[in-house]
Each structure stands twice: as structure tokens, then as C-alpha cells.
Amino acid sequence: MTRREAPHPLRRRALFLLWIASFCTEVTRWALLIALPLYALSITRSALITSTVAMLGLLPSLLLTPLAGILADKWNRSRFMACLTISRALLLLPLLLVHDSRQLWIVYLVVATEAGLTAMFESVKNAMVPSVVEADQLITANASISLSSNLGRLAGSPLGGFVLAWTGIPGIVAAAVTPLIITVLLVLALPRARANAVTQPAFWRGASAGLQLIRHTPALRAVAVVLGLLALAQGMFVILFLLFVTDLLGGGEPEAGLLRGVQAVGGLLGGALTAHLARKLDMRRLMTYSLLTFGLLSLVIWNSASITTAMWFYAGFFTLSGAPSVWIMAAWLSAAQQATPHEFQGRVMSALFALSDGLQAAGLMLAGALASLLPTLALLNGQALLFFLAAALFWRMLATPTSLRRERSTHPINAE
């Protein structure tokens, strides 16, 4: 007698609401990521100022994401997400006061605050997922959320460029605020998570609780190590990818934009396949095989420039690379969520995201420092090898496929 398959987790009302909310917030995020640096360039004609506007999107999360984790474990998470989203919408309004380069400081402040609040929302959202789906559906649920993020990226990126060209800053504010209003209504409709049964530590002690749990939990340590390597590789990619397109392929901004965009298309395809893969592979194998696949695709892409510079070739391989990137994210999120007790979800997620942002910034600086010292191809191959190292470490650190489930069930503090 065959076992009846469980319905897709998106059939759960709570996850479906969270899925749409994730899409809406990504539309706003990517519209602003495209529009505000372009606007800064149009009024200053300075590449340095434009890159400063872009870099401000990384820094605030290092400070605000840990705070979000503490508050998410103390407060009602759906209402907390609503408060964060309302704050984002209100803090976009000062952009209406910007008319020339003399008000550029307002753009700086808006970019920084939006980035920080968005990072806080993401950590709370990911902490919310385990409370609305069963543990054995976490991989599919996280991949579905990643799918909505890719859809939001595909919708928000052209929206930001077109609206800025047609209507300027007032149109951008309207286009960015509207999805946020919808998000507020959606997250307020989410069910309330039940109160934690465990007494929470003092606020200043709670800040380190997530780090302590990561240090003492083997599965979380494995996730942290792998996530750190992935963040380092991603930071290096931001710089090295541009050098790859310009120096090795002889392309420019249109080609770079095309290759980054088709990755999102691959992410959509990968998200659609995740439920099937989750039924065939346990989390340890899914993560390891996805890392190996992504590393192999990276090596093929980086080392093919001496054979061909045809853009259709690289567009195809970048599309393929979008699929394992979705599986990697779904796997590490699910591994962390399964290994973390309910009352620590916010702090663990925020600690992991802060770690990722910090090491991504380190990767940016490392690639920038080494770019003038070593050949671009050598650096690209080194970046690709980080994925193979991450695969080997994850496989080794999670020696038994069932360790995640066992840790979750035997942890001394568990509010599930």
C-alpha cells in the first residue's frame, strides 16, 4: 500500500499568506535597489556616490538583524512584521523632498533604513515558517518562499527602472509603498504564534543566546560554517563577476544585467522541482549535491571564456545555476529551523543572517584587494572551489542524515 503524499504546504492558508507577503516585499526591495542608485547617478554623475548608495544596503543589517531576532522571540511575530513594514512605508516618504544633489543625504538615510528594516523582516519571516508548516515540509516551504522572492525580483527590477524613467521619484515612492500596504494586511491575517513557555532571559543576555545555541548544536554549527563560506563566495562574486563580464567576455552593463536576471529564471525552475527532490533526498544529501552542482557549474562558466564568448552560452549556464542556488537556500534554512527550538528561532535566524552579511562584506573587500594582484580567472576558480569546500564540510559535520531530527526532539529547551 503506497503512502499518500501530503498536500503541498502552500495549500496551508498561513504559508500562502506569507508567500504573497514575501513576493510583495521583494517587489519593493528590488524596485528600490534598481531605482535609487540610478537616481543618484542621474543627479550626481558620480560612480563613487552611486556605489556608496548601493553599499549602504549591506551595512545596517549587521546592527539591526540581531535586534530583530531578540524582539521576534519576545513579541508576536506577525504583528512585529506588520510594524516593520509600516515603518518601511513611512520612511520612504522623505524621498519626496529630494529634488537635486543637495538632498542626496536623504537618499542615503532612506537606503540605510530600508536595508536594515528589510533585513529585520527577513529574519522574522524565516523564523515564522516553522510555526505554519510541519517539519517534514520545511524544505518545500522554504523553496516556495524563495520562489516568491525570485518572482518579486523579476517584477521589481524592471518596475524600478521603468517607473523612475517615466515618473521620477514620486512614482517610485508610490510603486514601493503600495506592495508594503498589501504586506501589512497579509501578515496581520497570519495566525498568532502561541506564547513561549520558557522564561526569556534579560534583554541584554538574550542577544547572545542565538550564538550560544549555534555553538553548542552540531547541526547549527554546520549551517553556520557553510553559510559563512557561501557568503564569502557571494561577496567575491559581486566584484569578480563584473570583471569576468568586462575583461574575459568583453561585455558591459547590458550583458551583466542579462546574466544576473536569468539566474532568477533558473530559480523559478528550481523552486518548482524542490518538492520532488525533497521526497527523494534527505536534507544532508540535498544540500551537499546542490553545493557540488553549483560549484561545478561555476567552474564551467568561469573557464569557458577561452573557448567562447557567446552570450547565449553563458545565459544558459547562468539560468541553470539559479536552480541549485534555490535548493541550497531551502536546505540550510530548513536545517537551521529544524535544529532550533521555537523560542530561539528569531535569535538563531538573525545571527545567521548577520553572519552572512558580515562575511559577504568581507568577500567584497577581499576580492577588491586581490583583483589587482592575481589574475581574474584564478580568483574566479578560487571562488568556485569554496562551494566544494562547503559541500565537504557539510557532509562531514552532519555525519548522520537523521541528526537534525534527533537534535530537535532531544534539545532540553523545546517549546514545540
SVG drawing of the C-alpha trace seen along z (x, -y; Angstrom):
<svg xmlns="http://www.w3.org/2000/svg" viewBox="-7 -71 57 73">
<polyline fill="none" stroke="black" stroke-width="0.4" points="0.0,0.0 1.5,-3.3 1.8,-6.2 -0.5,-9.1 1.5,-12.2 1.0,-15.2 -0.6,-18.2 1.8,-21.0 2.5,-23.3 1.2,-26.3 -2.3,-24.9 -2.0,-26.0 -3.5,-29.4 -0.8,-30.8 2.1,-29.8 0.2,-31.1 -0.3,-34.5 3.4,-34.5 4.3,-33.6 2.4,-36.6 3.8,-38.9 7.3,-37.8 6.6,-38.5 5.3,-42.0 8.3,-42.9 10.7,-41.7 9.0,-43.8 9.6,-46.9 13.1,-45.8 14.2,-45.3 12.4,-48.4 14.4,-50.5 17.7,-48.6 17.4,-49.5 15.9,-52.9 17.8,-54.7 21.3,-54.1 20.2,-55.1 18.6,-58.2 21.8,-59.1 23.8,-58.6 21.4,-60.8 21.7,-63.8 25.4,-63.5 27.0,-61.7 29.4,-60.1 30.1,-56.4 31.6,-56.7 28.4,-58.2 26.3,-55.6 28.4,-52.7 28.1,-54.3 24.3,-54.2 24.4,-50.6 26.8,-49.6 24.6,-51.2 22.2,-48.4 24.6,-45.9 25.8,-47.6 22.7,-48.3 21.7,-44.6 24.8,-43.9 23.4,-46.0 19.7,-45.6 19.2,-42.0 20.4,-40.7 17.9,-43.1 15.1,-41.7 15.9,-38.2 15.6,-39.2 12.4,-41.0 10.9,-38.3 11.4,-35.8 9.7,-38.1 6.8,-39.6 4.1,-38.3 5.9,-37.8 3.1,-38.6 2.5,-42.0 6.2,-42.6 6.4,-42.1 3.5,-44.5 5.2,-47.1 8.4,-46.7 6.6,-47.0 4.6,-50.1 7.9,-51.7 9.4,-50.9 6.5,-52.6 6.6,-55.7 10.4,-56.1 10.0,-56.1 8.1,-59.4 11.1,-61.7 12.2,-60.8 9.5,-63.2 11.7,-66.0 14.6,-65.1 15.0,-67.4 18.7,-67.6 22.1,-66.6 21.8,-68.9 19.2,-66.5 21.2,-63.4 21.7,-62.8 18.0,-61.9 18.6,-59.2 21.4,-57.8 19.3,-57.7 16.4,-56.1 18.6,-53.4 20.2,-52.6 17.0,-52.4 15.2,-50.4 18.0,-47.9 18.0,-47.5 14.3,-47.1 14.2,-44.7 16.8,-42.5 14.9,-42.5 11.7,-41.5 13.5,-38.6 14.9,-37.2 11.4,-37.3 9.8,-35.8 12.1,-32.9 11.6,-32.4 7.9,-32.3 7.9,-29.5 8.4,-26.5 5.3,-27.6 3.0,-27.4 4.2,-24.1 5.2,-20.6 8.9,-19.8 8.9,-17.3 7.6,-20.0 10.2,-22.7 12.4,-22.2 9.4,-22.6 8.0,-25.5 11.4,-27.4 11.8,-26.7 8.4,-28.1 9.3,-31.3 12.4,-31.5 10.3,-31.1 8.2,-34.1 11.3,-36.1 12.6,-35.4 9.2,-36.4 9.4,-39.6 12.9,-40.2 11.7,-39.7 8.8,-42.0 10.5,-44.7 13.7,-45.2 12.0,-46.4 9.4,-48.2 12.0,-50.3 13.7,-51.2 10.6,-52.0 8.8,-53.9 11.8,-56.1 12.2,-56.8 8.5,-57.7 7.5,-59.5 10.7,-60.1 10.9,-59.8 7.2,-60.4 6.3,-57.4 9.0,-55.3 7.6,-56.1 4.1,-55.2 5.2,-51.9 7.3,-50.9 4.7,-51.8 1.8,-50.0 3.2,-46.5 4.1,-47.3 0.5,-48.2 -0.6,-44.9 2.1,-43.2 0.8,-44.7 -2.7,-43.4 -1.4,-39.9 0.9,-39.5 -1.9,-40.8 -4.1,-38.0 -1.5,-35.4 -2.3,-33.2 -0.7,-34.3 2.1,-32.1 1.5,-30.8 3.5,-32.3 6.8,-30.8 6.6,-28.6 10.2,-29.2 11.1,-32.3 13.1,-34.6 16.5,-35.9 17.1,-39.6 17.2,-41.7 21.0,-42.2 21.6,-38.5 19.2,-37.4 21.4,-38.9 24.0,-36.2 21.5,-33.3 21.3,-32.6 25.1,-32.5 25.4,-30.1 22.8,-27.8 24.7,-27.7 28.0,-27.0 26.5,-24.1 24.3,-22.5 26.2,-20.4 23.7,-20.9 23.6,-24.7 27.4,-24.8 27.4,-23.0 24.9,-25.5 26.9,-28.5 30.2,-27.2 28.7,-26.5 26.7,-29.8 29.9,-31.7 31.7,-30.1 28.7,-30.8 28.6,-34.5 32.3,-34.9 31.9,-33.4 28.9,-35.7 30.8,-38.8 33.7,-37.8 31.3,-37.1 29.9,-40.7 33.3,-42.1 34.7,-39.2 31.5,-38.7 31.8,-42.3 35.5,-41.7 34.5,-38.4 31.9,-40.1 34.1,-43.1 37.6,-41.6 37.0,-38.0 33.8,-38.2 34.3,-41.8 30.8,-42.7 29.3,-45.6 26.3,-46.6 23.6,-45.1 25.4,-41.7 25.9,-41.8 22.3,-42.6 21.1,-39.9 23.2,-37.2 22.1,-38.3 18.5,-38.3 18.4,-34.9 19.6,-33.4 16.2,-34.4 14.5,-32.4 16.6,-29.4 15.5,-29.9 11.8,-29.7 12.5,-26.3 14.5,-25.1 11.7,-26.1 9.2,-24.1 11.4,-21.0 12.1,-21.2 9.1,-19.3 10.1,-16.3 13.7,-16.5 12.6,-16.7 10.8,-13.4 13.8,-11.7 16.7,-13.2 17.2,-13.9 18.4,-17.4 22.1,-16.4 22.2,-15.0 20.1,-17.8 22.5,-20.4 25.7,-18.6 24.6,-17.7 23.3,-21.2 26.6,-22.7 28.6,-20.4 26.3,-21.2 26.6,-24.9 30.4,-24.6 30.7,-22.5 28.5,-25.0 30.7,-27.8 33.9,-26.2 32.4,-25.5 31.2,-29.1 34.5,-30.7 36.8,-28.5 34.8,-28.7 35.8,-32.2 38.9,-30.9 36.5,-28.7 33.6,-31.1 32.3,-34.5 28.8,-33.8 26.3,-35.4 23.7,-32.7 26.1,-30.1 26.6,-31.9 22.9,-32.9 22.1,-29.2 24.5,-28.2 23.6,-31.1 20.0,-30.0 20.9,-26.5 22.8,-27.9 19.7,-29.5 18.2,-26.1 20.8,-24.8 21.0,-28.2 17.3,-27.8 17.9,-24.3 20.9,-25.4 19.0,-28.2 16.0,-26.0 18.2,-23.3 20.2,-25.4 17.2,-27.3 15.3,-24.1 18.3,-22.6 18.6,-25.6 14.8,-25.7 14.6,-22.0 17.6,-22.2 16.3,-25.3 13.6,-25.3 10.6,-27.5 11.6,-30.1 15.0,-30.7 14.0,-30.8 14.3,-34.6 17.7,-34.9 19.2,-32.0 17.9,-33.2 19.1,-36.8 22.6,-35.5 22.9,-33.5 21.8,-36.4 24.2,-38.8 27.0,-36.3 26.1,-36.1 26.1,-39.8 29.4,-40.3 31.2,-37.7 29.7,-38.9 31.2,-42.3 34.5,-40.6 34.3,-38.8 33.7,-42.2 36.8,-43.6 38.9,-40.5 38.0,-40.4 38.7,-44.1 42.1,-43.8 43.2,-40.7 41.8,-41.8 44.9,-43.9 47.3,-41.3 46.1,-38.0 44.6,-37.0 40.8,-37.3 40.4,-33.6 42.5,-32.4 40.3,-34.3 37.1,-33.0 38.3,-29.4 39.1,-30.0 35.7,-31.4 34.1,-28.3 36.2,-25.9 34.6,-27.4 31.4,-25.6 33.2,-22.3 34.8,-23.0 31.3,-23.9 29.9,-20.6 32.6,-18.5 32.3,-20.3 28.5,-20.0 28.7,-16.3 31.3,-15.7 29.8,-17.8 26.4,-16.2 27.7,-12.6 24.2,-11.0 21.2,-12.1 18.9,-11.8 20.9,-14.1 18.7,-17.1 15.6,-15.4 17.2,-13.8 18.7,-17.2 15.3,-18.9 13.5,-16.2 16.0,-15.9 17.0,-19.5 16.5,-20.4 14.6,-23.6 11.8,-23.0 8.6,-24.8 7.0,-22.8"/>
</svg>
